């Protein structure tokens, strides 16, 4: 899972970003609300840790804008005692928790664990991804079906679909796909045609063109 941490106090942000890197695959840092929104649009993190009092755009406004289009991601709000009253009007944001500043590491770890648990529970409840009408991915068993008939996939083709269906519409870079499908060592001596051939083989097996190549960025799966 990935985390976006937005905090304008640089030393605090750097120190806690290092700490939280123990619990997440990637931690993105933002120094103000505007940068937080830009990083969110680019990276689509799973968990957001937002300071309520930030330059440009405050944390509540950042959370409000994101929540309008993303009901799934989990949000934790950091707030000074004087700002607690602002959270009375934030019920619609569906926050996982709010934490008072200065941050207590034990409370922070507990809140992050809760956010991850909520995501995992929601993920488990959504066992199937409808890709395009008659095409669906069984997340629990890592199997692809078309018109309820199982599509035979190789080990690497299965890994490819497993990654792309994790976040619908998210663009995965070639490096991310290569690492997930073939492992990190594959990046050391990799032939670009290997991924292209994989995508070509998958497309030939389907009656749907559900895999989109975004020029110079990577691939995403098109969800109907």
TINU-747815 format. One record per residue: residue number from 1; residue in one letter; x, y, z of N, C-alpha, C in turn. Coordinates in steps of 0.05 Angstrom, whole numbers. Layout:
BEGIN
+-----+----+--------+--------+--------+--------+--------+--------+--------+--------+--------+
!   i ! aa !     nu !     nv !     nw !    cau !    cav !    caw !     cu !     cv !     cw !
+-----+----+--------+--------+--------+--------+--------+--------+--------+--------+--------+
! NUM !  A !      X !      Y !      Z !      X !      Y !      Z !      X !      Y !      Z !
...
+-----+----+--------+--------+--------+--------+--------+--------+--------+--------+--------+
END
This chain:
BEGIN
+-----+----+--------+--------+--------+--------+--------+--------+--------+--------+--------+
!   i ! aa !     nu !     nv !     nw !    cau !    cav !    caw !     cu !     cv !     cw !
+-----+----+--------+--------+--------+--------+--------+--------+--------+--------+--------+
!   1 !  X !     17 !    -24 !      0 !      0 !      0 !      0 !     17 !     25 !      0 !
!   2 !  X !      6 !     47 !     -9 !     21 !     72 !    -10 !      8 !     94 !      7 !
!   3 !  X !     24 !    113 !     15 !     15 !    134 !     33 !     23 !    162 !     23 !
!   4 !  X !      5 !    181 !     25 !     12 !    209 !     20 !     11 !    224 !     46 !
!   5 !  X !     34 !    236 !     53 !     36 !    251 !     78 !     40 !    281 !     72 !
!   6 !  X !     21 !    297 !     79 !     21 !    326 !     74 !     25 !    341 !    100 !
!   7 !  X !     48 !    355 !    102 !     55 !    370 !    126 !     75 !    392 !    118 !
!   8 !  X !     69 !    417 !    126 !     86 !    439 !    117 !    111 !    443 !    134 !
!   9 !  X !    112 !    431 !    158 !    136 !    433 !    174 !    157 !    412 !    164 !
!  10 !  X !    177 !    422 !    151 !    195 !    404 !    136 !    209 !    383 !    153 !
!  11 !  X !    220 !    391 !    176 !    235 !    372 !    193 !    216 !    350 !    203 !
!  12 !  X !    192 !    358 !    212 !    172 !    339 !    221 !    165 !    320 !    199 !
!  13 !  X !    160 !    331 !    175 !    152 !    314 !    152 !    173 !    294 !    145 !
!  14 !  X !    198 !    302 !    144 !    220 !    284 !    136 !    223 !    262 !    157 !
!  15 !  X !    222 !    269 !    182 !    226 !    249 !    204 !    203 !    228 !    204 !
!  16 !  X !    179 !    238 !    201 !    156 !    219 !    203 !    153 !    203 !    176 !
!  17 !  X !    161 !    215 !    154 !    160 !    200 !    129 !    179 !    176 !    130 !
!  18 !  X !    202 !    180 !    142 !    221 !    158 !    145 !    209 !    136 !    163 !
!  19 !  X !    196 !    145 !    185 !    184 !    126 !    203 !    162 !    110 !    189 !
!  20 !  X !    145 !    123 !    174 !    122 !    110 !    161 !    130 !     93 !    138 !
!  21 !  X !    154 !     97 !    127 !    164 !     80 !    105 !    167 !     51 !    114 !
!  22 !  X !    167 !     46 !    140 !    169 !     19 !    150 !    143 !      3 !    144 !
!  23 !  X !    121 !     18 !    142 !     95 !      5 !    140 !     82 !      6 !    112 !
!  24 !  X !     94 !     22 !     94 !     83 !     25 !     67 !    103 !     20 !     46 !
!  25 !  X !     94 !     11 !     22 !    112 !      7 !      0 !    124 !     33 !    -10 !
!  26 !  X !    108 !     54 !     -8 !    118 !     80 !    -18 !    105 !    102 !     -1 !
!  27 !  X !    120 !    122 !      7 !    110 !    145 !     21 !    116 !    170 !      5 !
!  28 !  X !     95 !    184 !     -4 !     98 !    209 !    -19 !     95 !    233 !      0 !
!  29 !  X !    111 !    253 !     -4 !    111 !    276 !     14 !    101 !    301 !      0 !
!  30 !  X !     84 !    317 !     14 !     74 !    342 !      3 !     78 !    364 !     24 !
!  31 !  X !     86 !    387 !     16 !     92 !    409 !     35 !     68 !    429 !     38 !
!  32 !  X !     48 !    426 !     21 !     24 !    443 !     23 !      1 !    428 !     10 !
!  33 !  X !    -23 !    440 !     12 !    -47 !    428 !      1 !    -47 !    425 !    -29 !
!  34 !  X !    -37 !    445 !    -42 !    -36 !    445 !    -72 !    -19 !    421 !    -82 !
!  35 !  X !      4 !    418 !    -69 !     22 !    396 !    -77 !      9 !    369 !    -70 !
!  36 !  X !     -5 !    368 !    -48 !    -18 !    343 !    -40 !    -38 !    334 !    -61 !
!  37 !  X !    -54 !    353 !    -72 !    -74 !    347 !    -92 !    -60 !    338 !   -118 !
!  38 !  X !    -38 !    350 !   -125 !    -23 !    343 !   -149 !    -12 !    314 !   -147 !
!  39 !  X !     -1 !    308 !   -123 !     10 !    281 !   -119 !    -12 !    261 !   -119 !
!  40 !  X !    -34 !    267 !   -106 !    -57 !    249 !   -106 !    -65 !    242 !   -135 !
!  41 !  X !    -69 !    262 !   -152 !    -77 !    257 !   -179 !    -58 !    240 !   -194 !
!  42 !  X !    -32 !    243 !   -188 !    -12 !    228 !   -203 !     -9 !    199 !   -192 !
!  43 !  X !     -9 !    196 !   -165 !     -2 !    171 !   -153 !    -25 !    155 !   -142 !
!  44 !  X !    -48 !    168 !   -137 !    -71 !    154 !   -125 !    -64 !    137 !   -101 !
!  45 !  X !    -53 !    149 !    -80 !    -45 !    134 !    -56 !    -69 !    121 !    -42 !
!  46 !  X !    -64 !    100 !    -27 !    -85 !     85 !    -13 !    -93 !    100 !     13 !
!  47 !  X !    -73 !    112 !     26 !    -78 !    125 !     52 !    -67 !    153 !     51 !
!  48 !  X !    -83 !    173 !     62 !    -74 !    200 !     63 !    -72 !    209 !     92 !
!  49 !  X !    -49 !    221 !     99 !    -45 !    232 !    126 !    -41 !    262 !    121 !
!  50 !  X !    -61 !    278 !    129 !    -63 !    306 !    122 !    -63 !    324 !    147 !
!  51 !  X !    -45 !    344 !    146 !    -46 !    365 !    167 !    -69 !    383 !    160 !
!  52 !  X !    -85 !    390 !    180 !   -109 !    406 !    175 !   -101 !    435 !    168 !
!  53 !  X !    -78 !    444 !    179 !    -70 !    472 !    175 !    -45 !    473 !    157 !
!  54 !  X !    -51 !    478 !    131 !    -29 !    478 !    111 !    -32 !    503 !     93 !
!  55 !  X !    -10 !    512 !     81 !    -11 !    534 !     62 !    -26 !    526 !     37 !
!  56 !  X !    -34 !    546 !     22 !    -48 !    544 !     -4 !    -76 !    532 !     -1 !
!  57 !  X !    -78 !    507 !      7 !   -104 !    494 !     11 !   -102 !    478 !     37 !
!  58 !  X !   -121 !    482 !     55 !   -119 !    468 !     81 !   -127 !    438 !     78 !
!  59 !  X !   -121 !    423 !     98 !   -125 !    394 !     97 !   -154 !    386 !     93 !
!  60 !  X !   -172 !    400 !    105 !   -200 !    393 !    102 !   -210 !    397 !     74 !
!  61 !  X !   -200 !    418 !     61 !   -208 !    424 !     33 !   -196 !    403 !     14 !
!  62 !  X !   -171 !    396 !     20 !   -158 !    374 !      5 !   -174 !    349 !      7 !
!  63 !  X !   -181 !    341 !     31 !   -197 !    317 !     36 !   -224 !    318 !     22 !
!  64 !  X !   -237 !    342 !     23 !   -263 !    345 !     11 !   -262 !    341 !    -19 !
!  65 !  X !   -242 !    353 !    -32 !   -240 !    351 !    -61 !   -234 !    322 !    -69 !
!  66 !  X !   -217 !    308 !    -54 !   -211 !    281 !    -61 !   -234 !    262 !    -56 !
!  67 !  X !   -249 !    267 !    -34 !   -271 !    249 !    -27 !   -293 !    250 !    -47 !
!  68 !  X !   -296 !    272 !    -61 !   -318 !    275 !    -81 !   -314 !    254 !   -103 !
!  69 !  X !   -289 !    246 !   -109 !   -285 !    227 !   -131 !   -273 !    201 !   -122 !
!  70 !  X !   -265 !    199 !    -97 !   -253 !    174 !    -87 !   -265 !    168 !    -60 !
!  71 !  X !   -283 !    148 !    -59 !   -296 !    140 !    -34 !   -280 !    118 !    -20 !
!  72 !  X !   -260 !    107 !    -33 !   -246 !     84 !    -22 !   -222 !     91 !     -5 !
!  73 !  X !   -205 !    110 !    -13 !   -180 !    116 !      1 !   -186 !    124 !     30 !
!  74 !  X !   -167 !    118 !     48 !   -171 !    124 !     76 !   -156 !    149 !     83 !
!  75 !  X !   -168 !    165 !    101 !   -157 !    191 !    108 !   -154 !    194 !    138 !
!  76 !  X !   -131 !    204 !    146 !   -125 !    210 !    174 !   -118 !    240 !    176 !
!  77 !  X !   -131 !    254 !    193 !   -126 !    283 !    195 !   -110 !    290 !    220 !
!  78 !  X !    -89 !    306 !    216 !    -73 !    316 !    238 !    -82 !    344 !    246 !
!  79 !  X !    -87 !    348 !    271 !    -99 !    374 !    279 !    -88 !    384 !    305 !
!  80 !  X !    -83 !    410 !    307 !    -77 !    423 !    332 !   -103 !    425 !    349 !
!  81 !  X !   -100 !    428 !    375 !   -123 !    429 !    393 !   -142 !    451 !    384 !
!  82 !  X !   -132 !    474 !    375 !   -149 !    496 !    368 !   -165 !    491 !    343 !
!  83 !  X !   -158 !    470 !    327 !   -172 !    465 !    302 !   -192 !    441 !    304 !
!  84 !  X !   -195 !    429 !    328 !   -212 !    406 !    331 !   -241 !    412 !    323 !
!  85 !  X !   -250 !    436 !    330 !   -278 !    444 !    325 !   -284 !    443 !    295 !
!  86 !  X !   -264 !    447 !    278 !   -269 !    446 !    249 !   -278 !    418 !    240 !
!  87 !  X !   -270 !    398 !    254 !   -276 !    370 !    246 !   -306 !    363 !    251 !
!  88 !  X !   -320 !    379 !    266 !   -348 !    374 !    271 !   -363 !    374 !    245 !
!  89 !  X !   -354 !    390 !    225 !   -368 !    392 !    200 !   -356 !    373 !    179 !
!  90 !  X !   -339 !    353 !    188 !   -325 !    337 !    169 !   -335 !    308 !    169 !
!  91 !  X !   -359 !    303 !    178 !   -369 !    275 !    179 !   -371 !    263 !    151 !
!  92 !  X !   -378 !    279 !    131 !   -381 !    269 !    104 !   -354 !    260 !     92 !
!  93 !  X !   -332 !    268 !    104 !   -306 !    260 !     94 !   -299 !    231 !    100 !
!  94 !  X !   -314 !    219 !    118 !   -309 !    191 !    126 !   -280 !    187 !    134 !
!  95 !  X !   -271 !    202 !    153 !   -243 !    200 !    162 !   -240 !    174 !    178 !
!  96 !  X !   -217 !    161 !    175 !   -210 !    138 !    191 !   -206 !    147 !    220 !
!  97 !  X !   -192 !    170 !    223 !   -186 !    180 !    250 !   -175 !    208 !    247 !
!  98 !  X !   -176 !    223 !    269 !   -160 !    248 !    270 !   -142 !    246 !    295 !
!  99 !  X !   -118 !    256 !    291 !    -98 !    255 !    312 !    -88 !    283 !    320 !
! 100 !  X !    -86 !    288 !    346 !    -76 !    314 !    355 !    -46 !    316 !    351 !
! 101 !  X !    -37 !    341 !    346 !     -9 !    346 !    344 !      1 !    358 !    371 !
! 102 !  X !     26 !    353 !    379 !     46 !    337 !    365 !     39 !    307 !    364 !
! 103 !  X !     48 !    294 !    343 !     41 !    266 !    338 !     53 !    247 !    359 !
! 104 !  X !     36 !    229 !    369 !     45 !    207 !    385 !     49 !    183 !    367 !
! 105 !  X !     74 !    172 !    367 !     80 !    150 !    348 !     63 !    126 !    352 !
! 106 !  X !     57 !    120 !    377 !     40 !     96 !    382 !     12 !    100 !    371 !
! 107 !  X !      1 !    124 !    375 !    -26 !    130 !    364 !    -25 !    131 !    334 !
! 108 !  X !     -4 !    142 !    322 !     -1 !    143 !    293 !      0 !    115 !    281 !
! 109 !  X !     16 !     97 !    293 !     18 !     70 !    283 !     -9 !     56 !    285 !
! 110 !  X !    -23 !     60 !    306 !    -50 !     48 !    310 !    -69 !     58 !    288 !
! 111 !  X !    -68 !     84 !    282 !    -86 !     96 !    262 !    -80 !     85 !    234 !
! 112 !  X !    -54 !     83 !    228 !    -45 !     73 !    202 !    -54 !     44 !    199 !
! 113 !  X !    -51 !     28 !    220 !    -59 !      0 !    220 !    -89 !     -3 !    215 !
! 114 !  X !   -104 !     15 !    228 !   -133 !     15 !    224 !   -141 !     22 !    195 !
! 115 !  X !   -127 !     42 !    184 !   -133 !     50 !    156 !   -127 !     26 !    137 !
! 116 !  X !   -105 !     13 !    141 !    -98 !    -10 !    124 !   -118 !    -33 !    128 !
! 117 !  X !   -127 !    -37 !    152 !   -146 !    -58 !    158 !   -172 !    -52 !    143 !
! 118 !  X !   -181 !    -27 !    144 !   -205 !    -19 !    130 !   -204 !    -24 !    100 !
! 119 !  X !   -181 !    -18 !     89 !   -177 !    -22 !     60 !   -177 !    -52 !     53 !
! 120 !  X !   -164 !    -68 !     70 !   -163 !    -97 !     65 !   -191 !   -109 !     67 !
! 121 !  X !   -207 !   -100 !     87 !   -234 !   -111 !     90 !   -251 !   -103 !     66 !
! 122 !  X !   -248 !    -78 !     57 !   -264 !    -69 !     34 !   -255 !    -85 !      9 !
! 123 !  X !   -229 !    -89 !      6 !   -219 !   -104 !    -17 !   -230 !   -132 !    -17 !
! 124 !  X !   -231 !   -144 !      7 !   -241 !   -171 !      8 !   -271 !   -173 !      1 !
! 125 !  X !   -286 !   -152 !      7 !   -314 !   -152 !      1 !   -319 !   -150 !    -29 !
! 126 !  X !   -300 !   -138 !    -43 !   -303 !   -135 !    -72 !   -286 !   -156 !    -86 !
! 127 !  X !   -298 !   -180 !    -88 !   -282 !   -202 !    -98 !   -280 !   -203 !   -128 !
! 128 !  X !   -298 !   -189 !   -142 !   -298 !   -190 !   -171 !   -297 !   -162 !   -183 !
! 129 !  X !   -282 !   -159 !   -205 !   -280 !   -134 !   -219 !   -293 !   -138 !   -246 !
! 130 !  X !   -314 !   -123 !   -252 !   -326 !   -125 !   -278 !   -310 !   -106 !   -297 !
! 131 !  X !   -298 !   -118 !   -317 !   -280 !   -102 !   -334 !   -296 !    -90 !   -357 !
! 132 !  X !   -308 !   -106 !   -374 !   -324 !    -96 !   -395 !   -347 !   -115 !   -401 !
! 133 !  X !   -369 !   -109 !   -388 !   -393 !   -125 !   -393 !   -391 !   -154 !   -386 !
! 134 !  X !   -383 !   -171 !   -405 !   -381 !   -200 !   -401 !   -354 !   -209 !   -391 !
! 135 !  X !   -336 !   -190 !   -387 !   -309 !   -197 !   -378 !   -306 !   -190 !   -349 !
! 136 !  X !   -298 !   -209 !   -332 !   -295 !   -203 !   -304 !   -270 !   -217 !   -292 !
! 137 !  X !   -258 !   -204 !   -272 !   -235 !   -215 !   -258 !   -242 !   -224 !   -230 !
! 138 !  X !   -236 !   -248 !   -224 !   -241 !   -259 !   -197 !   -216 !   -253 !   -180 !
! 139 !  X !   -218 !   -234 !   -162 !   -194 !   -225 !   -147 !   -185 !   -246 !   -127 !
! 140 !  X !   -204 !   -261 !   -117 !   -198 !   -280 !    -96 !   -182 !   -303 !   -107 !
! 141 !  X !   -189 !   -313 !   -130 !   -176 !   -336 !   -142 !   -157 !   -329 !   -165 !
! 142 !  X !   -155 !   -303 !   -171 !   -138 !   -293 !   -193 !   -144 !   -308 !   -219 !
! 143 !  X !   -170 !   -306 !   -227 !   -178 !   -319 !   -252 !   -195 !   -299 !   -268 !
! 144 !  X !   -193 !   -302 !   -295 !   -207 !   -284 !   -313 !   -229 !   -300 !   -327 !
! 145 !  X !   -253 !   -288 !   -329 !   -276 !   -301 !   -342 !   -287 !   -283 !   -364 !
! 146 !  X !   -295 !   -296 !   -386 !   -309 !   -282 !   -407 !   -333 !   -298 !   -414 !
! 147 !  X !   -357 !   -284 !   -412 !   -382 !   -298 !   -415 !   -384 !   -322 !   -396 !
! 148 !  X !   -373 !   -319 !   -372 !   -373 !   -339 !   -351 !   -356 !   -363 !   -357 !
! 149 !  X !   -340 !   -361 !   -379 !   -322 !   -382 !   -386 !   -293 !   -373 !   -378 !
! 150 !  X !   -279 !   -391 !   -364 !   -253 !   -384 !   -355 !   -233 !   -381 !   -378 !
! 151 !  X !   -219 !   -359 !   -378 !   -198 !   -353 !   -398 !   -172 !   -364 !   -387 !
! 152 !  X !   -159 !   -382 !   -402 !   -134 !   -393 !   -393 !   -111 !   -373 !   -396 !
! 153 !  X !    -99 !   -367 !   -374 !    -77 !   -348 !   -374 !    -51 !   -362 !   -363 !
! 154 !  X !    -29 !   -353 !   -374 !     -3 !   -363 !   -363 !      2 !   -350 !   -336 !
! 155 !  X !     23 !   -359 !   -323 !     31 !   -348 !   -297 !     36 !   -318 !   -299 !
! 156 !  X !     50 !   -309 !   -319 !     57 !   -281 !   -322 !     33 !   -265 !   -331 !
! 157 !  X !     16 !   -276 !   -347 !     -8 !   -262 !   -356 !    -27 !   -258 !   -332 !
! 158 !  X !    -28 !   -278 !   -314 !    -44 !   -276 !   -290 !    -34 !   -254 !   -272 !
! 159 !  X !     -7 !   -253 !   -268 !      5 !   -232 !   -251 !     -1 !   -204 !   -263 !
! 160 !  X !      0 !   -202 !   -289 !     -6 !   -177 !   -303 !    -34 !   -167 !   -297 !
! 161 !  X !    -54 !   -185 !   -299 !    -81 !   -177 !   -293 !    -85 !   -172 !   -263 !
! 162 !  X !    -72 !   -187 !   -246 !    -74 !   -182 !   -218 !    -65 !   -154 !   -210 !
! 163 !  X !    -44 !   -144 !   -223 !    -35 !   -117 !   -217 !    -54 !    -96 !   -228 !
! 164 !  X !    -61 !    -98 !   -254 !    -78 !    -78 !   -266 !   -105 !    -75 !   -254 !
! 165 !  X !   -116 !    -96 !   -242 !   -143 !    -95 !   -230 !   -142 !    -86 !   -201 !
! 166 !  X !   -119 !    -81 !   -190 !   -117 !    -72 !   -162 !   -130 !    -44 !   -159 !
! 167 !  X !   -125 !    -27 !   -178 !   -136 !      0 !   -178 !   -146 !      7 !   -206 !
! 168 !  X !   -172 !      6 !   -209 !   -184 !     11 !   -235 !   -177 !     39 !   -246 !
! 169 !  X !   -167 !     40 !   -271 !   -161 !     65 !   -283 !   -134 !     76 !   -277 !
! 170 !  X !   -120 !     63 !   -258 !    -93 !     73 !   -251 !    -73 !     64 !   -272 !
! 171 !  X !    -55 !     83 !   -279 !    -35 !     77 !   -299 !    -10 !     66 !   -285 !
! 172 !  X !     -4 !     41 !   -292 !     20 !     28 !   -281 !     43 !     31 !   -300 !
! 173 !  X !     66 !     41 !   -291 !     89 !     45 !   -308 !    100 !     18 !   -316 !
! 174 !  X !    116 !     18 !   -337 !    129 !     -7 !   -346 !    146 !    -19 !   -324 !
! 175 !  X !    161 !     -2 !   -310 !    178 !    -11 !   -288 !    162 !    -25 !   -266 !
! 176 !  X !    138 !    -14 !   -259 !    121 !    -26 !   -239 !    111 !    -53 !   -248 !
! 177 !  X !    103 !    -55 !   -273 !     93 !    -80 !   -284 !    114 !   -101 !   -285 !
! 178 !  X !    138 !    -93 !   -295 !    160 !   -112 !   -298 !    168 !   -123 !   -271 !
! 179 !  X !    169 !   -106 !   -251 !    177 !   -114 !   -224 !    157 !   -133 !   -212 !
! 180 !  X !    131 !   -127 !   -216 !    110 !   -144 !   -204 !    108 !   -171 !   -219 !
! 181 !  X !    110 !   -171 !   -245 !    106 !   -195 !   -261 !    131 !   -214 !   -260 !
! 182 !  X !    154 !   -202 !   -264 !    178 !   -218 !   -267 !    198 !   -216 !   -244 !
! 183 !  X !    193 !   -196 !   -226 !    211 !   -192 !   -203 !    231 !   -170 !   -208 !
! 184 !  X !    243 !   -160 !   -186 !    260 !   -136 !   -188 !    285 !   -142 !   -205 !
! 185 !  X !    295 !   -166 !   -204 !    319 !   -173 !   -220 !    315 !   -169 !   -250 !
! 186 !  X !    290 !   -171 !   -258 !    284 !   -169 !   -287 !    291 !   -141 !   -298 !
! 187 !  X !    292 !   -121 !   -280 !    298 !    -93 !   -289 !    328 !    -91 !   -297 !
! 188 !  X !    344 !   -108 !   -287 !    373 !   -105 !   -291 !    381 !   -112 !   -320 !
! 189 !  X !    367 !   -131 !   -331 !    373 !   -140 !   -359 !    347 !   -145 !   -373 !
! 190 !  X !    332 !   -124 !   -380 !    305 !   -127 !   -390 !    303 !   -119 !   -419 !
! 191 !  X !    289 !   -135 !   -434 !    282 !   -130 !   -462 !    254 !   -118 !   -463 !
! 192 !  X !    251 !    -93 !   -472 !    225 !    -79 !   -473 !    204 !    -95 !   -488 !
! 193 !  X !    212 !   -111 !   -508 !    193 !   -126 !   -524 !    179 !   -147 !   -508 !
! 194 !  X !    191 !   -155 !   -485 !    179 !   -176 !   -469 !    152 !   -168 !   -458 !
! 195 !  X !    149 !   -144 !   -449 !    123 !   -134 !   -439 !    104 !   -130 !   -462 !
! 196 !  X !    113 !   -119 !   -484 !     96 !   -115 !   -507 !     85 !   -142 !   -517 !
! 197 !  X !    101 !   -162 !   -517 !     92 !   -189 !   -526 !     71 !   -200 !   -507 !
! 198 !  X !     75 !   -195 !   -481 !     56 !   -204 !   -461 !     29 !   -192 !   -465 !
! 199 !  X !     29 !   -165 !   -469 !      4 !   -151 !   -474 !    -10 !   -161 !   -499 !
! 200 !  X !      6 !   -165 !   -520 !     -4 !   -174 !   -546 !    -18 !   -201 !   -543 !
! 201 !  X !     -5 !   -219 !   -528 !    -17 !   -246 !   -524 !    -43 !   -245 !   -508 !
! 202 !  X !    -44 !   -228 !   -488 !    -68 !   -225 !   -472 !    -91 !   -214 !   -489 !
! 203 !  X !    -85 !   -194 !   -505 !   -106 !   -182 !   -522 !   -117 !   -202 !   -542 !
! 204 !  X !   -100 !   -220 !   -552 !   -109 !   -240 !   -572 !   -128 !   -260 !   -560 !
! 205 !  X !   -127 !   -264 !   -533 !   -144 !   -283 !   -520 !   -172 !   -272 !   -514 !
! 206 !  X !   -175 !   -246 !   -516 !   -200 !   -233 !   -508 !   -215 !   -221 !   -532 !
! 207 !  X !   -241 !   -218 !   -529 !   -257 !   -205 !   -549 !   -260 !   -175 !   -542 !
! 208 !  X !   -247 !   -166 !   -521 !   -249 !   -139 !   -512 !   -221 !   -126 !   -512 !
! 209 !  X !   -220 !   -101 !   -521 !   -195 !    -86 !   -519 !   -195 !    -70 !   -493 !
! 210 !  X !   -190 !    -84 !   -471 !   -193 !    -72 !   -444 !   -167 !    -62 !   -433 !
! 211 !  X !   -145 !    -67 !   -447 !   -118 !    -58 !   -437 !   -109 !    -35 !   -455 !
! 212 !  X !   -105 !    -12 !   -442 !    -98 !     12 !   -457 !    -69 !     20 !   -451 !
! 213 !  X !    -55 !     25 !   -473 !    -27 !     34 !   -471 !    -27 !     65 !   -471 !
! 214 !  X !    -18 !     77 !   -449 !    -17 !    106 !   -447 !     12 !    114 !   -455 !
! 215 !  X !     14 !    129 !   -477 !     40 !    135 !   -488 !     59 !    148 !   -468 !
! 216 !  X !     83 !    136 !   -466 !    105 !    145 !   -448 !     99 !    143 !   -419 !
! 217 !  X !     75 !    131 !   -411 !     69 !    128 !   -383 !     67 !     99 !   -374 !
! 218 !  X !     51 !     83 !   -389 !     48 !     55 !   -381 !     22 !     44 !   -390 !
! 219 !  X !     10 !     26 !   -374 !    -14 !     12 !   -381 !    -35 !     15 !   -360 !
! 220 !  X !    -61 !     14 !   -368 !    -83 !     13 !   -349 !   -104 !     -5 !   -360 !
! 221 !  X !   -122 !    -14 !   -342 !   -144 !    -31 !   -351 !   -169 !    -13 !   -351 !
! 222 !  X !   -185 !    -17 !   -372 !   -209 !     -1 !   -375 !   -233 !    -15 !   -362 !
! 223 !  X !   -244 !     -3 !   -342 !   -267 !    -15 !   -328 !   -293 !     -3 !   -338 !
! 224 !  X !   -312 !    -19 !   -345 !   -337 !     -9 !   -356 !   -355 !      2 !   -334 !
+-----+----+--------+--------+--------+--------+--------+--------+--------+--------+--------+
END
